[in-house]
Amino acid sequence: MIAQFRNNKKQITCPFDPDSYILINTQDHTRSDKTLTDIQAFVDVHTDKKPIFFPCDMQDDSKYFAILQKHIPSLQLYDWTDYSVYETLALFAHAS
């Protein structure tokens, strides 16, 4: 579906300006001090981008969002329950 959306980008309304954000997610099996440091360093280098945490599960990922937000105060939560499936797919279709 993402490929189909990418082919029709002009018809897609993305909830954020595609050039203005960084999508972030982490989970138990990928989270470590090094991963946290790497994510924070990436965000620090790309100060012109808004860091957006995209949770896979709104309940389980809330603890990872809280951990990351302590280190990246500008981090915002993408609450996919506030957006349509179409808008969420557009978010990924516009991502590079």
DAURHU-V675506 format. One record per residue. SS is DSSP state (~ for helix, > for strand, _ for the rest). PSI is psi in whole degrees, 0 to 359 (* if undefined). Layout:
BEGIN
SS_PSI ; SS_PSI
END
This chain:
BEGIN
__323 ; ~_318 ; ~_319 ; ~_317 ; ~_318 ; ~_325 ; ~_342 ; __37 ; ~_324 ; ~_336 ; ~_358 ; __132 ; __117 ; __140 ; __343 ; __156 ; __122 ; __334 ; __5 ; __2 ; >_160 ; >_126 ; >_134 ; >_140 ; __148 ; __155 ; __173 ; __313 ; __349 ; __348 ; __132 ; __172 ; ~_321 ; ~_317 ; ~_316 ; ~_315 ; ~_317 ; ~_317 ; ~_314 ; ~_318 ; ~_319 ; ~_315 ; ~_320 ; ~_327 ; ~_325 ; __63 ; __344 ; __358 ; __144 ; >_121 ; >_124 ; >_123 ; >_120 ; >_106 ; __144 ; __328 ; __120 ; __336 ; __307 ; __321 ; __352 ; ~_326 ; ~_325 ; ~_323 ; ~_315 ; ~_319 ; ~_311 ; ~_321 ; ~_333 ; ~_327 ; ~_337 ; __83 ; __334 ; __358 ; __131 ; >_150 ; >_128 ; >_104 ; __96 ; ~_352 ; ~_347 ; ~_353 ; __157 ; __163 ; ~_321 ; ~_314 ; ~_322 ; ~_318 ; ~_324 ; ~_323 ; ~_314 ; ~_324 ; ~_327 ; __349 ; __147 ; __*
END
